[in-house]
Amino acid sequence: MLKKMTMLAMASAAIAAFAVPATASANWTHDHIDIPSGQDPHILLEGTWGFEAEVGDVTCHETTFTLQLTGGTTDSHLKSMAFHNPTTKCTATGLLATICGENSFTGGELTGEPTGTITGAKAIDIEGIVLHTNFGECLSLTLSGDLTAEVDKGESMGNLSLEGTLDTGGFGEVEVDGNLTITPEGTYGIHFGL
């Protein structure tokens, strides 16, 4: 009887060991090497960014986002957004251009530190964006909400497409899109481990 109870206890322990899910961890990587805890590199996302609204569209051809990765995790924070030479690189269309001028967009200021969270193998949700934009002396809009950055290939980031909907605080919503490349060069991605 003691032998049977011992075997039953061992079998129960073995079943319990298989029933408990393994805890997975994930880390940012650069060129397929984990970025260790304590190292929080900044990467630049550069390219075209813009938004579409009922009153017109804005397209900026030279925009830079600074994203800080937190080593040892998959956390990130959007630190800044810059429009290079906005009066010659950003153009407005529609009613915005008619009222304020085609080259009236003079950039924006990002407040706070929106957070980036990995959501699946190919997406990063950027949450908590508050961007104060200016069209010269003509108009100021505060865009707020969340965006999604889609990675160009499964586990590596060489290019990102940026999309989502931001609220204007009284003027409706704008549809955001963009196509960004990453510097410094290399392959950034995520390593999943147990």
BELGI-V801229 format. One record per residue. N is the residue number from 1. SS is DSSP state (a for helix, b for strand, c for the rest). OMEGA is omega as a letter, one per 30 degrees, with the letter a starting at -180 (NA if undefined). NEAR is the number of other ideal C-beta (glycine too) atoms within 8 Angstrom. Layout:
n: {N,N}
ss: {SS,SS}
omega: {OMEGA,OMEGA}
near: {NEAR,NEAR}
This chain:
n: {1,2,3,4,5,6,7,8,9,10,11,12,13,14,15,16,17,18,19,20,21,22,23,24,25,26,27,28,29,30,31,32,33,34,35,36,37,38,39,40,41,42,43,44,45,46,47,48,49,50,51,52,53,54,55,56,57,58,59,60,61,62,63,64,65,66,67,68,69,70,71,72,73,74,75,76,77,78,79,80,81,82,83,84,85,86,87,88,89,90,91,92,93,94,95,96,97,98,99,100,101,102,103,104,105,106,107,108,109,110,111,112,113,114,115,116,117,118,119,120,121,122,123,124,125,126,127,128,129,130,131,132,133,134,135,136,137,138,139,140,141,142,143,144,145,146,147,148,149,150,151,152,153,154,155,156,157,158,159,160,161,162,163,164,165,166,167,168,169,170,171,172,173,174,175,176,177,178,179,180,181,182,183,184,185,186,187,188,189,190,191,192,193,194}
ss: {c,a,a,a,a,a,a,a,a,a,a,a,a,a,a,a,a,a,a,c,c,c,c,c,b,b,b,b,b,b,c,c,b,b,c,c,c,c,c,c,c,b,b,b,b,b,b,b,b,b,b,b,b,c,c,b,b,b,b,b,b,b,b,b,b,b,b,b,b,c,c,c,c,c,c,b,b,b,b,b,b,b,b,c,c,a,a,a,a,b,b,b,c,a,a,a,a,a,a,a,c,c,c,c,c,c,c,b,b,b,b,c,c,c,b,b,b,b,c,c,c,c,b,b,b,b,b,b,b,b,b,b,b,b,b,c,c,c,b,b,b,b,b,b,b,b,b,b,b,b,b,b,b,c,c,b,b,b,b,b,b,b,b,b,b,b,b,c,c,c,c,c,b,b,b,b,b,b,b,b,b,b,b,c,c,c,c,b,b,b,b,b,b,c}
omega: {l,l,l,a,l,l,l,l,l,l,l,l,l,l,l,l,l,a,a,a,l,l,a,l,l,a,l,l,l,a,l,l,a,l,a,l,a,l,a,a,l,l,l,l,a,l,a,l,l,l,l,l,l,a,l,a,l,l,l,a,l,a,l,l,l,a,l,l,l,a,a,a,l,l,l,l,l,a,a,l,a,l,a,l,a,a,l,a,l,l,l,l,l,a,l,l,a,a,a,a,a,a,a,a,a,l,a,l,l,l,a,l,l,a,l,a,l,l,a,a,a,a,l,l,l,a,l,l,l,a,l,a,a,l,a,l,a,a,l,l,l,l,a,l,a,l,l,l,l,a,a,l,a,a,l,l,l,l,l,l,a,l,l,a,l,l,a,l,l,l,a,a,l,l,a,l,l,l,a,l,a,l,g,a,a,a,l,a,a,l,l,l,l,NA}
near: {4,5,6,7,8,8,8,8,8,8,8,8,8,8,8,8,7,6,5,6,3,5,5,7,7,10,13,15,13,10,6,7,6,8,12,7,6,6,7,8,9,9,11,11,13,11,9,10,11,11,11,7,13,3,7,11,11,12,9,13,7,9,15,11,11,13,13,10,13,10,13,9,9,9,9,13,11,15,8,8,11,8,13,8,7,11,8,6,10,14,9,16,9,9,7,16,13,7,7,11,9,7,9,13,15,8,10,10,6,11,6,6,7,12,11,14,10,9,7,5,6,7,11,12,10,13,9,9,14,11,13,10,11,10,14,9,2,8,10,7,10,10,15,9,9,9,12,12,13,10,14,9,7,6,7,10,10,8,9,13,11,14,10,10,8,14,8,12,7,3,7,6,8,11,10,14,11,12,10,16,9,13,7,5,4,6,10,11,11,10,10,6,7,5}
